[in-house]
Amino acid sequence: MKASDRYHKWVEWSDEDQVYIGRCPDLITGIHGDDPVRVYQELEEVTEQVVQHLLDTGRELPTAVTRPMREVV
C-alpha cells in the first residue's frame, strides 16, 4: 500500500461549475476537468506528489480523517 492510499479520494459532478471535481480534502482542495477518469488519474498523481513532498522534506503526513460513508440511514 502506498502512503497516499490512506487518504479518501473521489470525483463528483459540479452543477455549479459544469465540470467534474476530484477531491482529497485531507491533502488538497481539488482537481477539475471534463473527463471523470482523467480527473481521478490526476487526483491520484497529485496526492502522491503531495505525500512524497511531505516525506522528502521530513514533515509528518496529516492524519486521514475523511472517510467514506459506511451506512445510509
C-alpha positions as CSV (number, residue, x, y, z in Angstrom):
1,M,0.0,0.0,0.0
2,K,1.3,3.5,-0.9
3,A,1.2,6.2,1.8
4,S,-1.3,8.2,-0.4
5,D,-3.7,5.2,-0.3
6,R,-4.8,6.1,3.3
7,Y,-6.5,9.3,2.0
8,H,-10.0,9.2,0.7
9,K,-10.4,10.5,-2.9
10,W,-13.4,10.9,-5.0
11,V,-14.7,12.6,-8.2
12,E,-18.1,14.2,-8.5
13,W,-20.0,16.3,-11.0
14,S,-20.4,20.0,-10.1
15,D,-23.6,21.6,-11.5
16,E,-22.4,25.0,-10.4
17,D,-19.1,24.7,-12.3
18,Q,-20.2,22.3,-15.0
19,V,-17.1,20.1,-14.6
20,Y,-16.0,17.0,-12.6
21,I,-14.2,17.8,-9.4
22,G,-11.8,15.4,-7.8
23,R,-11.4,15.8,-4.0
24,C,-8.9,14.7,-1.4
25,P,-9.8,17.1,1.5
26,D,-7.1,15.7,3.9
27,L,-4.4,16.8,1.4
28,I,-5.5,19.1,-1.4
29,T,-8.5,21.3,-2.3
30,G,-9.3,19.7,-5.7
31,I,-8.7,18.9,-9.3
32,H,-11.2,19.6,-12.1
33,G,-11.9,18.7,-15.7
34,D,-14.3,17.3,-18.3
35,D,-13.4,13.6,-18.1
36,P,-14.0,11.9,-14.7
37,V,-11.5,9.1,-15.4
38,R,-8.8,11.6,-16.2
39,V,-9.7,13.8,-13.2
40,Y,-9.3,10.8,-10.9
41,Q,-5.9,9.9,-12.5
42,E,-4.7,13.4,-12.0
43,L,-6.0,13.4,-8.4
44,E,-4.0,10.2,-7.8
45,E,-0.9,11.7,-9.2
46,V,-1.2,15.0,-7.3
47,T,-1.9,13.3,-4.0
48,E,1.1,11.0,-4.5
49,Q,3.2,14.1,-5.2
50,V,2.0,15.9,-2.1
51,V,2.7,12.9,0.1
52,Q,6.1,12.4,-1.4
53,H,7.0,16.1,-0.9
54,L,6.0,15.9,2.7
55,L,8.1,12.8,3.2
56,D,11.0,14.3,1.3
57,T,11.0,17.4,3.5
58,G,10.8,15.4,6.7
59,R,7.3,16.6,7.6
60,E,4.6,14.3,9.1
61,L,1.7,13.2,7.0
62,P,-1.6,14.7,8.1
63,T,-4.0,12.3,9.8
64,A,-6.5,10.9,7.4
65,V,-9.8,11.9,8.9
66,T,-12.2,11.9,5.9
67,R,-13.9,8.5,5.5
68,P,-16.5,7.3,3.0
69,M,-20.0,6.9,4.4
70,R,-20.4,3.4,5.8
71,E,-24.1,3.3,6.2
72,V,-27.1,5.0,4.6
73,V,-29.9,5.6,7.1
